[in-house]
Amino acid sequence: MATHLSSGFTKTEFVDNTPLPENIPKVDEVGATSAPLKSASFFIGQYCKAYNEDFMLCKAENNDPEHCLKEGRKVTRCAIDLITKLRENCGKEFDAHWQCLENHNQELYACRKPERTFNTCVFEKLGLEKKIPGTPEGFEQIHNKENPVIRNQFK
Amino acid sequence: MPVPFEALLPFGIIAAMFTVTGTGLTTVRYFANDRKPGRFNVDTFDKAMMERDRRLTGSTRGQSTEPVAPAAFATNR
């Protein structure tokens, strides 16, 4: 986790003595933590699909971090944009869903009711719909299924 | 012959002891996890996410929906 600290508490403000070069544009990091991100994950996947795919293809070419900085900045900015929109438009339903997730070990199956209200709100306000890719033909989306059979996945 | 309740009393006492221990452990876990049920089955991805949460909020169970991370997040650990 943390590396060995050579000194104790600092009295001055921390100054990074190995900053990025000046020619690399600065990007803000996504400030959302794990539960809100998990809640918004499928919407981020749909909204930012183009940028995410660009980034993954770029990484597939060359795994060097320096190679894909530009695509990475676009991914980050898109995610920030969507989270801002979600908070603005569907803030209450969003909060309800990720707080439910936090109380259930971040398992999606345990929080279908808040998820349903959140999904309808996002669909109305932002036009994004949660679809799980790779669902076999003829099967309805698992999050829409009434009375699903939930059992131990390790059996 | 009526049910010999005296024989079942030790069972009741032992069951109560298990209950108290279990409840006590769960309660301690609850308070250690920022008054939320504890996480279980935490894999490496979840551990990495919880570490990121700690860098963002100060606690492995702290959550925030801020779109932009605080400035310290770029260099803290």
gemmi code that builds the backbone of each chain (N, CA, C; Angstrom):
import gemmi

chains = {
    "A": [
        ("MET", (0.848, -1.187, 0.000), (0.000, 0.000, 0.000), (0.886, 1.239, 0.000)),
        ("ALA", (1.220, 1.771, 1.147), (2.034, 2.993, 1.202), (3.503, 2.597, 1.175)),
        ("THR", (4.304, 3.406, 0.520), (5.749, 3.144, 0.514), (6.350, 3.739, 1.780)),
        ("HIS", (7.613, 3.376, 2.027), (8.248, 3.831, 3.266), (8.441, 5.335, 3.242)),
        ("LEU", (8.006, 6.004, 4.295), (8.162, 7.456, 4.390), (9.493, 7.752, 5.035)),
        ("SER", (10.272, 8.633, 4.410), (11.567, 8.942, 5.002), (11.451, 10.006, 6.071)),
        ("SER", (10.374, 10.809, 6.039), (10.230, 11.827, 7.093), (8.841, 11.720, 7.685)),
        ("GLY", (8.572, 12.470, 8.733), (7.274, 12.423, 9.390), (6.314, 13.394, 8.748)),
        ("PHE", (5.570, 14.099, 9.573), (4.612, 15.071, 9.041), (5.338, 16.244, 8.410)),
        ("THR", (4.769, 16.774, 7.357), (5.399, 17.916, 6.694), (4.791, 19.192, 7.231)),
        ("LYS", (5.611, 20.258, 7.245), (5.095, 21.551, 7.698), (4.755, 22.433, 6.506)),
        ("THR", (5.293, 22.070, 5.341), (5.024, 22.888, 4.152), (4.096, 22.121, 3.225)),
        ("GLU", (3.519, 22.828, 2.287), (2.621, 22.190, 1.345), (3.413, 21.254, 0.438)),
        ("PHE", (2.812, 20.148, 0.067), (3.531, 19.174, -0.752), (3.731, 19.722, -2.155)),
        ("VAL", (4.957, 19.687, -2.631), (5.257, 20.102, -3.998), (5.801, 18.879, -4.725)),
        ("ASP", (5.204, 18.578, -5.843), (5.635, 17.405, -6.604), (6.942, 17.736, -7.295)),
        ("ASN", (8.013, 17.001, -6.968), (9.282, 17.339, -7.605), (9.558, 16.498, -8.854)),
        ("THR", (8.578, 15.726, -9.293), (8.702, 15.043, -10.590), (7.418, 15.254, -11.375)),
        ("PRO", (7.115, 16.516, -11.740), (5.843, 16.751, -12.437), (5.914, 16.284, -13.881)),
        ("LEU", (4.730, 16.174, -14.500), (4.673, 15.819, -15.911), (5.276, 16.954, -16.734)),
        ("PRO", (5.794, 16.657, -17.935), (6.331, 17.718, -18.783), (5.264, 18.743, -19.134)),
        ("GLU", (5.698, 19.954, -19.476), (4.755, 21.043, -19.703), (3.895, 20.809, -20.926)),
        ("ASN", (4.427, 20.041, -21.922), (3.676, 19.922, -23.172), (2.470, 18.996, -23.048)),
        ("ILE", (2.327, 18.286, -21.924), (1.181, 17.387, -21.755), (0.055, 18.181, -21.103)),
        ("PRO", (-1.117, 18.253, -21.758), (-2.227, 19.026, -21.188), (-2.674, 18.419, -19.862)),
        ("LYS", (-3.165, 19.287, -18.986), (-3.592, 18.808, -17.675), (-5.027, 18.342, -17.763)),
        ("VAL", (-5.341, 17.237, -17.098), (-6.719, 16.750, -17.074), (-7.100, 16.501, -15.624)),
        ("ASP", (-8.361, 16.818, -15.268), (-8.836, 16.540, -13.915), (-9.168, 15.066, -13.810)),
        ("GLU", (-8.907, 14.493, -12.649), (-9.233, 13.083, -12.459), (-10.694, 12.932, -12.062)),
        ("VAL", (-11.248, 11.777, -12.338), (-12.628, 11.488, -11.931), (-12.661, 11.363, -10.413)),
        ("GLY", (-13.605, 12.083, -9.798), (-13.648, 12.094, -8.337), (-14.640, 11.135, -7.739)),
        ("ALA", (-15.373, 10.408, -8.568), (-16.368, 9.483, -8.030), (-15.666, 8.251, -7.485)),
        ("THR", (-16.201, 7.703, -6.398), (-15.620, 6.506, -5.793), (-16.307, 5.265, -6.347)),
        ("SER", (-16.017, 4.103, -5.743), (-16.373, 2.833, -6.385), (-17.871, 2.617, -6.546)),
        ("ALA", (-18.680, 2.927, -5.506), (-20.109, 2.608, -5.611), (-20.826, 3.470, -6.655)),
        ("PRO", (-20.631, 4.808, -6.665), (-21.262, 5.596, -7.724), (-20.776, 5.184, -9.113)),
        ("LEU", (-19.498, 4.817, -9.219), (-18.997, 4.398, -10.526), (-19.649, 3.106, -10.963)),
        ("LYS", (-19.819, 2.177, -10.035), (-20.450, 0.907, -10.406), (-21.891, 1.154, -10.825)),
        ("SER", (-22.549, 2.070, -10.097), (-23.932, 2.375, -10.411), (-24.052, 2.977, -11.802)),
        ("ALA", (-23.107, 3.868, -12.149), (-23.173, 4.560, -13.427), (-22.462, 3.821, -14.536)),
        ("SER", (-21.923, 2.623, -14.245), (-20.997, 1.986, -15.178), (-21.595, 1.743, -16.558)),
        ("PHE", (-22.811, 1.201, -16.609), (-23.373, 0.884, -17.926), (-23.679, 2.145, -18.715)),
        ("PHE", (-24.025, 3.230, -18.011), (-24.296, 4.477, -18.715), (-23.015, 5.103, -19.223)),
        ("ILE", (-21.944, 5.003, -18.420), (-20.650, 5.468, -18.910), (-20.253, 4.664, -20.142)),
        ("GLY", (-20.517, 3.360, -20.086), (-20.173, 2.504, -21.218), (-20.898, 2.899, -22.483)),
        ("GLN", (-22.170, 3.325, -22.323), (-22.913, 3.682, -23.520), (-22.572, 5.094, -23.986)),
        ("TYR", (-22.502, 6.018, -23.025), (-22.301, 7.425, -23.376), (-20.912, 7.657, -23.959)),
        ("CYS", (-19.911, 6.982, -23.384), (-18.514, 7.226, -23.756), (-17.978, 6.107, -24.627)),
        ("LYS", (-18.868, 5.392, -25.314), (-18.434, 4.188, -26.040), (-17.323, 4.502, -27.032)),
        ("ALA", (-17.488, 5.586, -27.804), (-16.506, 5.890, -28.844), (-15.126, 6.121, -28.241)),
        ("TYR", (-15.088, 6.963, -27.184), (-13.793, 7.289, -26.593), (-13.168, 6.070, -25.932)),
        ("ASN", (-14.003, 5.265, -25.247), (-13.465, 4.076, -24.584), (-12.886, 3.113, -25.604)),
        ("GLU", (-13.611, 2.930, -26.707), (-13.104, 1.995, -27.723), (-11.816, 2.501, -28.349)),
        ("ASP", (-11.772, 3.815, -28.602), (-10.523, 4.416, -29.117), (-9.361, 4.095, -28.202)),
        ("PHE", (-9.599, 4.290, -26.895), (-8.526, 4.079, -25.934), (-8.091, 2.618, -25.911)),
        ("MET", (-9.066, 1.707, -25.921), (-8.712, 0.284, -25.857), (-7.954, -0.144, -27.104)),
        ("LEU", (-8.375, 0.365, -28.271), (-7.664, 0.014, -29.509), (-6.257, 0.596, -29.489)),
        ("CYS", (-6.148, 1.824, -28.969), (-4.817, 2.426, -28.888), (-3.921, 1.609, -27.980)),
        ("LYS", (-4.455, 1.176, -26.849), (-3.662, 0.359, -25.925), (-3.293, -0.973, -26.551)),
        ("ALA", (-4.200, -1.500, -27.359), (-3.903, -2.784, -27.996), (-2.724, -2.661, -28.956)),
        ("GLU", (-2.600, -1.448, -29.585), (-1.451, -1.214, -30.479), (-0.154, -1.248, -29.707)),
        ("ASN", (-0.138, -0.415, -28.635), (1.114, -0.226, -27.915), (0.770, 0.047, -26.460)),
        ("ASN", (1.267, -0.790, -25.552), (0.857, -0.711, -24.168), (1.595, 0.356, -23.374)),
        ("ASP", (2.487, 1.078, -24.019), (3.263, 2.116, -23.356), (2.324, 3.213, -22.864)),
        ("PRO", (2.410, 3.636, -21.609), (1.489, 4.668, -21.105), (1.540, 5.950, -21.909)),
        ("GLU", (2.734, 6.304, -22.409), (2.863, 7.576, -23.098), (2.110, 7.581, -24.421)),
        ("HIS", (1.880, 6.401, -24.978), (1.288, 6.332, -26.315), (-0.163, 6.759, -26.328)),
        ("CYS", (-0.891, 6.526, -25.223), (-2.347, 6.706, -25.239), (-2.809, 7.806, -24.301)),
        ("LEU", (-1.943, 8.783, -24.022), (-2.332, 9.839, -23.092), (-3.519, 10.630, -23.618)),
        ("LYS", (-3.505, 10.910, -24.941), (-4.570, 11.757, -25.506), (-5.920, 11.062, -25.411)),
        ("GLU", (-5.955, 9.773, -25.811), (-7.229, 9.050, -25.732), (-7.677, 8.924, -24.292)),
        ("GLY", (-6.696, 8.751, -23.391), (-7.035, 8.624, -21.979), (-7.662, 9.891, -21.436)),
        ("ARG", (-7.152, 11.046, -21.882), (-7.738, 12.313, -21.423), (-9.195, 12.416, -21.872)),
        ("LYS", (-9.435, 11.967, -23.115), (-10.817, 12.036, -23.610), (-11.733, 11.149, -22.785)),
        ("VAL", (-11.247, 9.953, -22.431), (-12.057, 9.036, -21.623), (-12.397, 9.672, -20.285)),
        ("THR", (-11.371, 10.258, -19.657), (-11.591, 10.866, -18.340), (-12.601, 11.994, -18.434)),
        ("ARG", (-12.428, 12.848, -19.446), (-13.328, 14.001, -19.550), (-14.759, 13.556, -19.832)),
        ("CYS", (-14.906, 12.516, -20.644), (-16.254, 12.020, -20.932), (-16.912, 11.490, -19.670)),
        ("ALA", (-16.146, 10.756, -18.876), (-16.722, 10.203, -17.641), (-17.126, 11.328, -16.687)),
        ("ILE", (-16.269, 12.345, -16.578), (-16.583, 13.474, -15.700), (-17.865, 14.148, -16.180)),
        ("ASP", (-17.970, 14.320, -17.505), (-19.141, 14.958, -18.086), (-20.413, 14.192, -17.746)),
        ("LEU", (-20.348, 12.863, -17.919), (-21.554, 12.082, -17.655), (-21.921, 12.087, -16.189)),
        ("ILE", (-20.941, 12.015, -15.310), (-21.260, 12.005, -13.877), (-21.891, 13.333, -13.481)),
        ("THR", (-21.396, 14.420, -14.057), (-22.011, 15.724, -13.783), (-23.471, 15.722, -14.227)),
        ("LYS", (-23.716, 15.169, -15.436), (-25.090, 15.142, -15.942), (-25.983, 14.271, -15.077)),
        ("LEU", (-25.456, 13.131, -14.641), (-26.264, 12.233, -13.812), (-26.636, 12.903, -12.500)),
        ("ARG", (-25.666, 13.598, -11.895), (-25.954, 14.246, -10.616), (-26.985, 15.327, -10.774)),
        ("GLU", (-26.874, 16.053, -11.892), (-27.789, 17.165, -12.129), (-29.200, 16.675, -12.370)),
        ("ASN", (-29.331, 15.650, -13.243), (-30.664, 15.250, -13.690), (-31.316, 14.211, -12.800)),
        ("CYS", (-30.585, 13.229, -12.363), (-31.188, 12.111, -11.633), (-30.501, 11.927, -10.293)),
        ("GLY", (-30.115, 13.039, -9.656), (-29.298, 12.958, -8.456), (-29.851, 12.062, -7.376)),
        ("LYS", (-31.165, 12.202, -7.101), (-31.737, 11.444, -5.977), (-31.740, 9.953, -6.249)),
        ("GLU", (-32.169, 9.570, -7.479), (-32.230, 8.141, -7.787), (-30.830, 7.551, -7.817)),
        ("PHE", (-29.866, 8.330, -8.349), (-28.469, 7.903, -8.382), (-27.967, 7.628, -6.970)),
        ("ASP", (-28.208, 8.596, -6.055), (-27.759, 8.410, -4.676), (-28.411, 7.196, -4.042)),
        ("ALA", (-29.730, 7.035, -4.293), (-30.430, 5.896, -3.693), (-29.796, 4.592, -4.153)),
        ("HIS", (-29.474, 4.519, -5.446), (-28.934, 3.255, -5.956), (-27.561, 2.950, -5.402)),
        ("TRP", (-26.652, 3.954, -5.415), (-25.318, 3.569, -4.968), (-25.250, 3.397, -3.460)),
        ("GLN", (-26.141, 4.071, -2.738), (-26.156, 3.816, -1.293), (-26.685, 2.416, -0.999)),
        ("CYS", (-27.664, 1.970, -1.805), (-28.123, 0.581, -1.647), (-26.990, -0.384, -1.953)),
        ("LEU", (-26.222, -0.096, -3.009), (-25.099, -0.973, -3.348), (-24.108, -1.055, -2.196)),
        ("GLU", (-23.831, 0.080, -1.559), (-22.870, 0.089, -0.463), (-23.327, -0.783, 0.694)),
        ("ASN", (-24.661, -0.906, 0.861), (-25.174, -1.721, 1.957), (-25.290, -3.189, 1.600)),
        ("HIS", (-24.965, -3.552, 0.360), (-25.108, -4.937, -0.062), (-23.861, -5.431, -0.763)),
        ("ASN", (-22.694, -5.095, -0.250), (-21.449, -5.617, -0.797), (-21.294, -5.291, -2.280)),
        ("GLN", (-21.879, -4.193, -2.724), (-21.796, -3.753, -4.126), (-22.234, -4.829, -5.115)),
        ("GLU", (-23.243, -5.616, -4.718), (-23.793, -6.613, -5.635), (-24.990, -6.006, -6.340)),
        ("LEU", (-25.002, -6.079, -7.678), (-26.088, -5.440, -8.419), (-27.413, -6.169, -8.223)),
        ("TYR", (-27.355, -7.522, -8.049), (-28.612, -8.260, -7.955), (-29.415, -7.860, -6.733)),
        ("ALA", (-28.750, -7.325, -5.718), (-29.436, -7.032, -4.454), (-30.173, -5.699, -4.484)),
        ("CYS", (-29.977, -4.917, -5.533), (-30.523, -3.563, -5.534), (-31.315, -3.280, -6.792)),
        ("ARG", (-32.178, -4.215, -7.202), (-32.869, -4.021, -8.475), (-33.905, -2.912, -8.412)),
        ("LYS", (-34.583, -2.762, -7.231), (-35.651, -1.735, -7.173), (-35.121, -0.332, -7.366)),
        ("PRO", (-34.107, 0.111, -6.568), (-33.575, 1.459, -6.835), (-32.994, 1.548, -8.236)),
        ("GLU", (-32.438, 0.410, -8.724), (-31.859, 0.446, -10.058), (-32.919, 0.725, -11.108)),
        ("ARG", (-34.107, 0.124, -10.914), (-35.164, 0.336, -11.905), (-35.567, 1.794, -11.979)),
        ("THR", (-35.774, 2.431, -10.799), (-36.159, 3.844, -10.821), (-35.047, 4.682, -11.431)),
        ("PHE", (-33.793, 4.349, -11.101), (-32.677, 5.104, -11.660), (-32.629, 4.957, -13.171)),
        ("ASN", (-32.793, 3.721, -13.660), (-32.727, 3.496, -15.113), (-33.819, 4.238, -15.846)),
        ("THR", (-35.060, 4.236, -15.285), (-36.140, 4.955, -15.973), (-35.851, 6.448, -15.978)),
        ("CYS", (-35.321, 6.966, -14.849), (-35.012, 8.399, -14.811), (-33.966, 8.757, -15.847)),
        ("VAL", (-32.899, 7.945, -15.920), (-31.830, 8.251, -16.879), (-32.351, 8.134, -18.302)),
        ("PHE", (-33.219, 7.156, -18.539), (-33.746, 6.994, -19.890), (-34.578, 8.197, -20.296)),
        ("GLU", (-35.391, 8.695, -19.323), (-36.225, 9.855, -19.657), (-35.400, 11.103, -19.889)),
        ("LYS", (-34.449, 11.343, -18.954), (-33.759, 12.630, -18.995), (-32.592, 12.626, -19.989)),
        ("LEU", (-31.857, 11.510, -20.059), (-30.633, 11.512, -20.862), (-30.683, 10.564, -22.043)),
        ("GLY", (-31.708, 9.739, -22.125), (-31.837, 8.845, -23.262), (-30.876, 7.671, -23.265)),
        ("LEU", (-30.292, 7.345, -22.118), (-29.365, 6.221, -22.056), (-30.077, 5.019, -21.470)),
        ("GLU", (-29.824, 3.858, -22.084), (-30.486, 2.659, -21.597), (-29.450, 1.618, -21.251)),
        ("LYS", (-29.632, 0.950, -20.125), (-28.658, -0.060, -19.724), (-28.932, -1.347, -20.490)),
        ("LYS", (-27.924, -1.769, -21.260), (-28.050, -3.049, -21.962), (-26.815, -3.851, -21.668)),
        ("ILE", (-26.994, -5.112, -21.305), (-25.836, -5.950, -21.025), (-25.432, -6.621, -22.328)),
        ("PRO", (-24.260, -6.299, -22.886), (-23.864, -6.922, -24.147), (-23.568, -8.393, -23.921)),
        ("GLY", (-23.833, -9.200, -24.915), (-23.555, -10.618, -24.780), (-24.701, -11.391, -24.180)),
        ("THR", (-25.862, -10.729, -23.980), (-27.043, -11.487, -23.556), (-27.459, -12.388, -24.714)),
        ("PRO", (-27.677, -13.683, -24.465), (-28.046, -14.566, -25.583), (-29.384, -14.156, -26.188)),
        ("GLU", (-29.572, -14.514, -27.457), (-30.796, -14.154, -28.174), (-32.004, -14.759, -27.494)),
        ("GLY", (-33.052, -13.968, -27.376), (-34.285, -14.494, -26.804), (-34.359, -14.375, -25.295)),
        ("PHE", (-33.248, -14.065, -24.630), (-33.273, -13.879, -23.180), (-33.487, -12.403, -22.890)),
        ("GLU", (-34.398, -12.093, -21.956), (-34.549, -10.687, -21.611), (-33.394, -10.279, -20.701)),
        ("GLN", (-33.162, -8.972, -20.686), (-32.077, -8.429, -19.879), (-32.284, -8.822, -18.422)),
        ("ILE", (-31.218, -9.249, -17.793), (-31.327, -9.829, -16.454), (-31.837, -8.821, -15.431)),
        ("HIS", (-31.539, -7.534, -15.669), (-31.977, -6.566, -14.679), (-33.451, -6.215, -14.846)),
        ("ASN", (-34.051, -6.643, -15.963), (-35.474, -6.391, -16.154), (-36.324, -7.584, -15.769)),
        ("LYS", (-35.671, -8.708, -15.465), (-36.422, -9.935, -15.237), (-37.172, -9.858, -13.920)),
        ("GLU", (-38.466, -10.140, -13.952), (-39.241, -10.233, -12.711), (-38.955, -11.582, -12.082)),
        ("ASN", (-38.847, -11.630, -10.749), (-38.611, -12.898, -10.038), (-37.445, -13.695, -10.607)),
        ("PRO", (-36.240, -13.132, -10.586), (-35.118, -13.940, -11.063), (-34.745, -14.993, -10.034)),
        ("VAL", (-34.092, -16.053, -10.496), (-33.617, -17.089, -9.577), (-32.201, -16.702, -9.161)),
        ("ILE", (-32.021, -16.376, -7.917), (-30.699, -15.969, -7.433), (-30.158, -17.114, -6.615)),
        ("ARG", (-29.055, -17.652, -7.043), (-28.472, -18.713, -6.232), (-26.970, -18.587, -6.239)),
        ("ASN", (-26.338, -19.366, -5.398), (-24.903, -19.302, -5.204), (-24.193, -19.585, -6.511)),
        ("GLN", (-23.377, -18.633, -6.962), (-22.751, -18.794, -8.265), (-21.629, -19.814, -8.232)),
        ("PHE", (-21.214, -20.229, -7.049), (-20.077, -21.138, -6.989), (-20.487, -22.594, -6.907)),
        ("LYS", (-21.806, -22.871, -7.048), (-22.256, -24.275, -6.986), (-21.880, -24.983, -8.273)),
    ],
    "B": [
        ("MET", (-46.057, -38.117, 28.472), (-45.113, -37.392, 29.344), (-44.808, -36.032, 28.722)),
        ("PRO", (-44.860, -34.935, 29.544), (-44.600, -33.599, 28.951), (-43.144, -33.438, 28.545)),
        ("VAL", (-42.887, -32.440, 27.728), (-41.523, -32.191, 27.198), (-40.602, -31.815, 28.354)),
        ("PRO", (-39.429, -32.474, 28.477), (-38.516, -32.153, 29.594), (-37.757, -30.862, 29.311)),
        ("PHE", (-38.332, -29.747, 29.714), (-37.752, -28.457, 29.322), (-36.392, -28.240, 29.983)),
        ("GLU", (-36.182, -28.905, 31.151), (-34.883, -28.691, 31.819), (-33.727, -29.167, 30.945)),
        ("ALA", (-33.992, -30.216, 30.123), (-32.926, -30.734, 29.262), (-32.620, -29.775, 28.129)),
        ("LEU", (-33.639, -28.989, 27.742), (-33.418, -28.077, 26.610), (-32.793, -26.759, 27.062)),
        ("LEU", (-32.798, -26.509, 28.367), (-32.209, -25.246, 28.842), (-30.730, -25.091, 28.449)),
        ("PRO", (-29.890, -26.126, 28.626), (-28.477, -25.960, 28.188), (-28.363, -25.629, 26.715)),
        ("PHE", (-29.226, -26.264, 25.873), (-29.192, -25.956, 24.438), (-29.486, -24.487, 24.212)),
        ("GLY", (-30.516, -24.023, 24.976), (-30.887, -22.613, 24.846), (-29.745, -21.706, 25.255)),
        ("ILE", (-29.059, -22.091, 26.352), (-27.955, -21.241, 26.829), (-26.839, -21.204, 25.802)),
        ("ILE", (-26.509, -22.392, 25.237), (-25.413, -22.443, 24.252), (-25.782, -21.653, 23.006)),
        ("ALA", (-27.059, -21.794, 22.564), (-27.499, -21.042, 21.383), (-27.405, -19.550, 21.643)),
        ("ALA", (-27.786, -19.156, 22.869), (-27.689, -17.728, 23.201), (-26.248, -17.257, 23.171)),
        ("MET", (-25.337, -18.105, 23.641), (-23.913, -17.701, 23.609), (-23.437, -17.490, 22.182)),
        ("PHE", (-23.810, -18.422, 21.289), (-23.415, -18.269, 19.875), (-23.993, -16.988, 19.295)),
        ("THR", (-25.279, -16.748, 19.655), (-25.936, -15.549, 19.113), (-25.219, -14.289, 19.560)),
        ("VAL", (-24.896, -14.263, 20.873), (-24.242, -13.060, 21.406), (-22.894, -12.853, 20.727)),
        ("THR", (-22.128, -13.956, 20.590), (-20.810, -13.821, 19.939), (-20.958, -13.328, 18.516)),
        ("GLY", (-21.889, -13.969, 17.783), (-22.063, -13.591, 16.377), (-22.503, -12.151, 16.221)),
        ("THR", (-23.483, -11.766, 17.065), (-23.964, -10.384, 16.994), (-22.856, -9.407, 17.347)),
        ("GLY", (-22.070, -9.780, 18.382), (-20.985, -8.884, 18.788), (-19.982, -8.683, 17.666)),
        ("LEU", (-19.602, -9.783, 17.013), (-18.635, -9.680, 15.913), (-19.189, -8.844, 14.765)),
        ("THR", (-20.482, -9.108, 14.430), (-21.092, -8.342, 13.330), (-21.146, -6.860, 13.660)),
        ("THR", (-21.471, -6.555, 14.926), (-21.561, -5.145, 15.328), (-20.203, -4.468, 15.239)),
        ("VAL", (-19.157, -5.177, 15.677), (-17.815, -4.581, 15.612), (-17.433, -4.326, 14.156)),
        ("ARG", (-17.753, -5.308, 13.299), (-17.467, -5.142, 11.871), (-18.229, -3.950, 11.288)),
        ("TYR", (-19.511, -3.819, 11.727), (-20.367, -2.730, 11.249), (-19.753, -1.380, 11.572)),
        ("PHE", (-19.313, -1.238, 12.841), (-18.752, 0.054, 13.232), (-17.383, 0.282, 12.604)),
        ("ALA", (-16.654, -0.801, 12.334), (-15.343, -0.634, 11.690), (-15.480, -0.250, 10.229)),
        ("ASN", (-16.654, -0.529, 9.639), (-16.859, -0.235, 8.224), (-17.697, 1.003, 8.034)),
        ("ASP", (-17.468, 2.046, 8.844), (-18.206, 3.299, 8.701), (-19.707, 3.085, 8.811)),
        ("ARG", (-20.144, 2.279, 9.769), (-21.568, 2.008, 9.959), (-22.249, 1.501, 8.698)),
        ("LYS", (-21.565, 0.579, 8.022), (-22.178, -0.076, 6.868), (-21.870, -1.549, 6.995)),
        ("PRO", (-22.688, -2.423, 6.395), (-22.349, -3.846, 6.442), (-20.980, -4.080, 5.803)),
        ("GLY", (-20.222, -5.020, 6.341), (-18.866, -5.257, 5.856), (-18.849, -5.817, 4.455)),
        ("ARG", (-17.736, -5.588, 3.744), (-17.564, -6.152, 2.413), (-16.989, -7.551, 2.569)),
        ("PHE", (-17.458, -8.471, 1.761), (-16.887, -9.822, 1.767), (-16.591, -10.219, 0.324)),
        ("ASN", (-15.866, -11.320, 0.153), (-15.510, -11.766, -1.190), (-14.818, -10.657, -1.970)),
        ("VAL", (-13.913, -9.953, -1.289), (-13.260, -8.812, -1.925), (-12.095, -9.327, -2.757)),
        ("ASP", (-12.182, -9.150, -4.097), (-11.066, -9.623, -4.938), (-10.092, -8.475, -5.188)),
        ("THR", (-9.080, -8.750, -6.004), (-8.013, -7.768, -6.181), (-8.540, -6.468, -6.767)),
        ("PHE", (-9.506, -6.588, -7.703), (-10.075, -5.386, -8.305), (-10.760, -4.542, -7.243)),
        ("ASP", (-11.558, -5.217, -6.384), (-12.259, -4.487, -5.332), (-11.270, -3.854, -4.364)),
        ("LYS", (-10.188, -4.585, -4.068), (-9.178, -4.017, -3.151), (-8.582, -2.763, -3.761)),
        ("ALA", (-8.292, -2.819, -5.074), (-7.710, -1.651, -5.727), (-8.691, -0.480, -5.704)),
        ("MET", (-9.984, -0.764, -5.912), (-10.995, 0.296, -5.879), (-11.117, 0.886, -4.487)),
        ("MET", (-11.052, 0.015, -3.460), (-11.165, 0.518, -2.084), (-9.954, 1.363, -1.718)),
        ("GLU", (-8.793, 1.000, -2.271), (-7.596, 1.805, -2.043), (-7.758, 3.179, -2.696)),
        ("ARG", (-8.341, 3.181, -3.895), (-8.609, 4.453, -4.568), (-9.606, 5.289, -3.764)),
        ("ASP", (-10.623, 4.623, -3.205), (-11.591, 5.326, -2.355), (-10.904, 5.946, -1.145)),
        ("ARG", (-9.927, 5.209, -0.603), (-9.221, 5.740, 0.569), (-8.421, 6.980, 0.189)),
        ("ARG", (-7.832, 6.961, -0.999), (-7.097, 8.139, -1.434), (-8.027, 9.304, -1.706)),
        ("LEU", (-9.265, 9.012, -2.126), (-10.199, 10.092, -2.434), (-10.894, 10.629, -1.198)),
        ("THR", (-11.246, 9.741, -0.267), (-12.098, 10.187, 0.842), (-11.480, 9.988, 2.209)),
        ("GLY", (-10.388, 9.246, 2.315), (-9.801, 9.037, 3.631), (-10.171, 7.725, 4.275)),
        ("SER", (-11.212, 7.045, 3.775), (-11.597, 5.766, 4.362), (-11.927, 4.791, 3.251)),
        ("THR", (-11.633, 3.511, 3.456), (-11.861, 2.523, 2.386), (-13.342, 2.345, 2.079)),
        ("ARG", (-14.237, 2.765, 2.989), (-15.665, 2.661, 2.701), (-16.297, 4.018, 2.422)),
        ("GLY", (-15.463, 5.068, 2.397), (-16.014, 6.386, 2.117), (-16.398, 6.497, 0.658)),
        ("GLN", (-17.506, 7.181, 0.370), (-17.942, 7.325, -1.014), (-18.179, 8.799, -1.304)),
        ("SER", (-17.995, 9.174, -2.575), (-18.307, 10.535, -2.986), (-18.699, 10.511, -4.452)),
        ("THR", (-19.577, 11.458, -4.832), (-20.002, 11.497, -6.228), (-19.448, 12.711, -6.937)),
        ("GLU", (-18.410, 13.340, -6.357), (-17.846, 14.509, -7.021), (-17.352, 14.119, -8.405)),
        ("PRO", (-17.688, 14.862, -9.446), (-17.184, 14.506, -10.774), (-15.666, 14.669, -10.855)),
        ("VAL", (-15.151, 15.727, -10.211), (-13.725, 16.001, -10.325), (-13.056, 15.700, -8.986)),
        ("ALA", (-11.930, 15.018, -9.047), (-11.243, 14.629, -7.811), (-10.591, 15.845, -7.167)),
        ("PRO", (-10.397, 15.817, -5.831), (-9.670, 16.931, -5.199), (-8.228, 16.981, -5.704)),
        ("ALA", (-7.618, 18.157, -5.614), (-6.285, 18.351, -6.203), (-5.248, 17.425, -5.591)),
        ("ALA", (-5.433, 17.073, -4.328), (-4.448, 16.208, -3.663), (-4.418, 14.803, -4.240)),
        ("PHE", (-5.490, 14.400, -4.901), (-5.589, 13.027, -5.393), (-4.512, 12.709, -6.415)),
        ("ALA", (-4.012, 13.745, -7.110), (-3.018, 13.485, -8.157), (-1.719, 12.945, -7.582)),
        ("THR", (-1.398, 13.333, -6.339), (-0.089, 12.972, -5.804), (-0.142, 12.277, -4.458)),
        ("ASN", (-1.330, 12.035, -3.916), (-1.329, 11.433, -2.573), (-1.213, 9.914, -2.664)),
        ("ARG", (-1.125, 9.253, -1.528), (-1.054, 7.790, -1.526), (-1.712, 7.218, -0.292)),
    ],
}
model = gemmi.Model(1)
for chain_id, residues in chains.items():
    chain = gemmi.Chain(chain_id)
    for i, (resn, *xyz) in enumerate(residues, 1):
        res = gemmi.Residue()
        res.name, res.seqid = resn, gemmi.SeqId(i, " ")
        for name, pos in zip(("N", "CA", "C"), xyz):
            atom = gemmi.Atom()
            atom.name, atom.element = name, gemmi.Element(name[0])
            atom.pos, atom.b_iso = gemmi.Position(*pos), 0.0
            res.add_atom(atom)
        chain.add_residue(res)
    model.add_chain(chain)
structure = gemmi.Structure()
structure.add_model(model)
structure.setup_entities()
